[in-house]
Amino acid sequence: MKKTIIDNELGTIILTKNSRSKKIIIRIKNDCVAVTLPERSTYEEALKFVETKRDWILTHKNKLKTSRKNISNEEPFQTLTFSVKLQSADRKNYFISLKNNLLTIEYPNTINPETENAQKVFRKAIENGLRHEAKRVLPDMLSALAKQYGFSFTEVKINSSKSRWGSCSSKGSINLSFYMMLLPEHLVKYVLLHELCHTKEMNHGVKFWRLLDSVSDNKAKQLANETKKHSTFLSFRA
């Protein structure tokens, strides 16, 4: 269950109840403040907690804003399966092509590529590319890992979640964010194995981490910490 609140100072606050959450957690995103709370907690309790962290939230939102990077050829943008090239052209509209592991975005030579409107078009084009490639690549990778390590799942879906790389339901249905394509290959495999392990252990208890260690060369916690250093937001990925 989700609830959205608009705060004049903090912007959009998205409150999400999660049966696996044991405490209220705040995550600062580029476009919102994401708050995850246990099912037993109320939205009012979560908002009171947010209020106690208002100064902390504002500080981190400002840090994200100042660290924002534009998409440009000077800082090449690389995903799991394709790189991005911006190209000025004598044309009136944008033209986007994904071929041979290269996403080419042609833009009118009358446009400044550093403007926010242009950057929005670039990010949208990249997101479409990520979605396309995720649907093409991730299900096969998941199936191969499941076969290799003896897991099974009922279905796999690709979504646009920015709050988590993946999730697994009690029925063995696995959801994967197409933003996973922003991760290096070894972390993509880690996330896939993480969700496959949830088909046998639905919590993050000792048995879960022991199982995940057994399929990741005893590097489960190390890989988990490495994954946390990556963002789902295009504006923070050079």
C-alpha positions as CSV (number, residue, x, y, z in Angstrom):
1,M,0.0,0.0,0.0
2,K,1.2,3.5,-0.9
3,K,0.4,7.0,0.0
4,T,1.7,10.2,-1.6
5,I,2.2,13.4,0.3
6,I,3.3,16.8,-1.1
7,D,5.4,18.9,1.3
8,N,6.2,22.5,0.4
9,E,9.8,22.1,1.5
10,L,10.6,18.4,1.0
11,G,8.6,17.9,-2.2
12,T,6.9,14.6,-2.9
13,I,6.9,12.0,-0.1
14,I,6.0,8.5,-1.0
15,L,5.0,6.3,1.9
16,T,5.0,2.5,1.2
17,K,4.0,-0.2,3.6
18,N,6.2,-3.4,3.4
19,S,5.5,-6.6,5.3
20,R,9.2,-7.3,5.5
21,S,10.2,-4.0,7.0
22,K,11.0,-3.9,10.7
23,K,11.4,-0.2,11.0
24,I,10.7,3.1,9.2
25,I,13.4,3.8,6.6
26,I,13.9,7.0,4.6
27,R,15.6,7.1,1.2
28,I,16.4,10.3,-0.6
29,K,15.6,10.0,-4.3
30,N,16.1,12.5,-7.0
31,D,12.4,13.1,-7.5
32,C,11.0,12.2,-4.1
33,V,11.5,11.2,-0.5
34,A,10.8,7.4,-0.3
35,V,9.6,6.2,3.1
36,T,9.2,2.5,3.8
37,L,7.3,1.4,6.9
38,P,6.2,-1.8,8.5
39,E,2.6,-2.9,7.9
40,R,1.8,-2.4,11.6
41,S,2.9,1.3,11.5
42,T,0.5,4.1,10.5
43,Y,1.2,6.7,7.9
44,E,0.9,9.3,10.7
45,E,3.7,7.7,12.6
46,A,5.8,7.7,9.5
47,L,5.2,11.3,8.8
48,K,6.1,12.2,12.4
49,F,9.4,10.4,11.9
50,V,10.0,12.2,8.7
51,E,9.4,15.5,10.5
52,T,12.1,14.6,13.1
53,K,14.5,14.0,10.1
54,R,13.5,17.1,8.1
55,D,16.9,18.9,8.4
56,W,18.8,15.7,7.6
57,I,16.5,15.1,4.5
58,L,17.0,18.7,3.3
59,T,20.8,18.4,3.7
60,H,20.9,15.2,1.6
61,K,18.5,16.5,-1.0
62,N,20.8,19.5,-1.5
63,K,23.8,17.2,-1.9
64,L,22.0,15.2,-4.6
65,K,21.1,18.4,-6.4
66,T,24.7,19.7,-6.4
67,S,26.1,16.4,-7.5
68,R,23.8,16.1,-10.5
69,K,25.6,15.5,-13.8
70,N,24.4,16.2,-17.3
71,I,24.4,13.4,-19.9
72,S,27.1,14.4,-22.4
73,N,29.7,12.9,-24.7
74,E,32.5,14.3,-22.4
75,E,31.4,11.8,-19.7
76,P,30.4,8.7,-21.6
77,F,27.3,6.9,-20.4
78,Q,27.7,3.1,-20.3
79,T,25.0,0.5,-19.4
80,L,25.3,-3.3,-19.2
81,T,24.6,-3.8,-22.9
82,F,25.0,-0.4,-24.6
83,S,26.7,3.0,-24.6
84,V,25.2,6.3,-25.4
85,K,26.3,8.8,-28.0
86,L,24.8,12.3,-28.5
87,Q,25.0,13.7,-31.9
88,S,24.0,17.2,-33.2
89,A,22.2,17.1,-36.6
90,D,20.5,19.3,-39.1
91,R,17.0,18.2,-38.2
92,K,13.9,19.6,-36.5
93,N,13.2,16.7,-34.2
94,Y,15.1,14.2,-32.1
95,F,16.0,10.8,-33.6
96,I,16.9,7.8,-31.4
97,S,18.4,4.5,-32.6
98,L,19.7,1.5,-30.6
99,K,21.9,-0.7,-32.8
100,N,25.1,-2.7,-32.3
101,N,25.3,-1.9,-28.5
102,L,25.1,1.8,-29.2
103,L,22.2,4.2,-28.4
104,T,22.5,7.2,-30.7
105,I,20.5,10.2,-29.8
106,E,20.4,12.9,-32.6
107,Y,19.2,16.3,-31.5
108,P,18.5,19.5,-33.6
109,N,21.7,21.6,-33.9
110,T,19.6,24.6,-32.8
111,I,19.2,23.1,-29.4
112,N,21.6,23.4,-26.4
113,P,22.1,19.8,-25.2
114,E,22.7,21.1,-21.6
115,T,19.2,22.6,-21.1
116,E,16.9,20.7,-18.8
117,N,14.4,20.0,-21.6
118,A,17.1,18.4,-23.7
119,Q,18.4,16.4,-20.7
120,K,14.9,15.1,-20.1
121,V,14.7,13.9,-23.7
122,F,18.1,12.2,-23.3
123,R,17.1,10.5,-20.0
124,K,13.8,9.3,-21.4
125,A,15.5,7.8,-24.5
126,I,18.0,6.0,-22.2
127,E,15.2,4.7,-20.0
128,N,13.4,3.3,-23.0
129,G,16.7,1.7,-24.0
130,L,17.1,0.2,-20.6
131,R,13.6,-1.1,-20.6
132,H,14.0,-2.7,-24.0
133,E,17.4,-4.3,-23.1
134,A,16.2,-5.5,-19.7
135,K,13.3,-7.4,-21.3
136,R,15.7,-8.9,-23.8
137,V,18.5,-9.8,-21.4
138,L,17.4,-10.3,-17.8
139,P,14.8,-13.1,-18.1
140,D,17.4,-15.3,-19.9
141,M,20.1,-14.5,-17.3
142,L,17.7,-15.3,-14.5
143,S,16.7,-18.6,-16.1
144,A,20.3,-19.6,-16.6
145,L,21.2,-18.8,-13.0
146,A,18.2,-20.7,-11.7
147,K,19.1,-23.7,-13.7
148,Q,22.8,-23.5,-12.7
149,Y,22.0,-23.3,-8.9
150,G,18.8,-25.4,-8.7
151,F,16.2,-22.6,-8.2
152,S,12.8,-22.3,-9.7
153,F,10.4,-19.3,-10.1
154,T,6.9,-18.9,-11.4
155,E,7.4,-15.8,-13.6
156,V,9.6,-12.7,-14.1
157,K,8.4,-9.2,-14.8
158,I,10.4,-6.1,-15.7
159,N,9.3,-2.8,-14.0
160,S,10.5,0.7,-13.5
161,S,11.1,0.6,-9.8
162,K,13.5,3.2,-8.5
163,S,13.3,2.1,-4.9
164,R,14.6,-1.4,-5.3
165,W,16.5,-3.4,-7.8
166,G,14.2,-6.4,-7.5
167,S,11.7,-8.3,-5.4
168,C,10.2,-11.8,-5.0
169,S,6.7,-12.7,-4.0
170,S,5.8,-15.6,-1.8
171,K,4.5,-17.3,-4.9
172,G,7.9,-17.2,-6.6
173,S,7.1,-14.3,-8.9
174,I,10.2,-12.2,-9.5
175,N,10.1,-8.5,-10.3
176,L,13.2,-6.8,-11.7
177,S,13.8,-3.1,-12.2
178,F,15.1,-2.2,-15.7
179,Y,17.5,0.2,-13.9
180,M,19.4,-3.0,-13.1
181,M,21.0,-2.4,-16.5
182,L,22.9,0.4,-14.9
183,L,24.8,-2.0,-12.7
184,P,28.1,-3.8,-13.7
185,E,27.5,-7.4,-14.8
186,H,28.7,-9.0,-11.5
187,L,26.2,-7.0,-9.5
188,V,23.4,-7.8,-12.0
189,K,24.1,-11.4,-11.3
190,Y,24.2,-10.7,-7.6
191,V,20.7,-9.1,-7.6
192,L,19.3,-12.0,-9.7
193,L,20.8,-14.5,-7.2
194,H,19.5,-12.5,-4.3
195,E,15.9,-12.7,-5.6
196,L,16.3,-16.4,-6.5
197,C,17.3,-17.1,-2.9
198,H,14.1,-15.4,-1.8
199,T,12.2,-18.2,-3.6
200,K,13.5,-20.5,-0.8
201,E,14.0,-18.0,2.1
202,M,11.6,-15.1,2.0
203,N,13.3,-13.1,4.8
204,H,16.8,-11.7,5.3
205,G,17.6,-14.0,8.2
206,V,20.7,-16.2,8.7
207,K,19.5,-19.0,6.4
208,F,19.0,-16.5,3.6
209,W,22.5,-15.0,3.8
210,R,24.0,-18.5,4.2
211,L,22.2,-19.6,1.0
212,L,23.2,-16.5,-0.9
213,D,26.8,-17.0,0.2
214,S,26.7,-20.5,-1.2
215,V,26.0,-19.2,-4.7
216,S,28.2,-16.1,-4.6
217,D,31.6,-17.4,-3.5
218,N,30.9,-16.3,0.1
219,K,30.7,-12.7,-1.0
220,A,27.0,-12.0,-0.3
221,K,27.5,-9.1,2.2
222,Q,30.4,-7.7,0.2
223,L,28.3,-7.6,-3.0
224,A,25.3,-6.2,-1.1
225,N,27.4,-3.3,0.2
226,E,28.8,-2.7,-3.3
227,T,25.3,-2.6,-4.8
228,K,24.3,0.1,-2.3
229,K,26.8,2.5,-3.8
230,H,25.0,2.5,-7.1
231,S,21.9,4.6,-7.9
232,T,18.9,4.0,-10.1
233,F,18.9,7.6,-11.3
234,L,20.4,8.5,-14.6
235,S,21.5,11.9,-13.5
236,F,24.1,10.4,-11.1
237,R,25.6,7.9,-13.5
238,A,28.4,9.1,-15.8
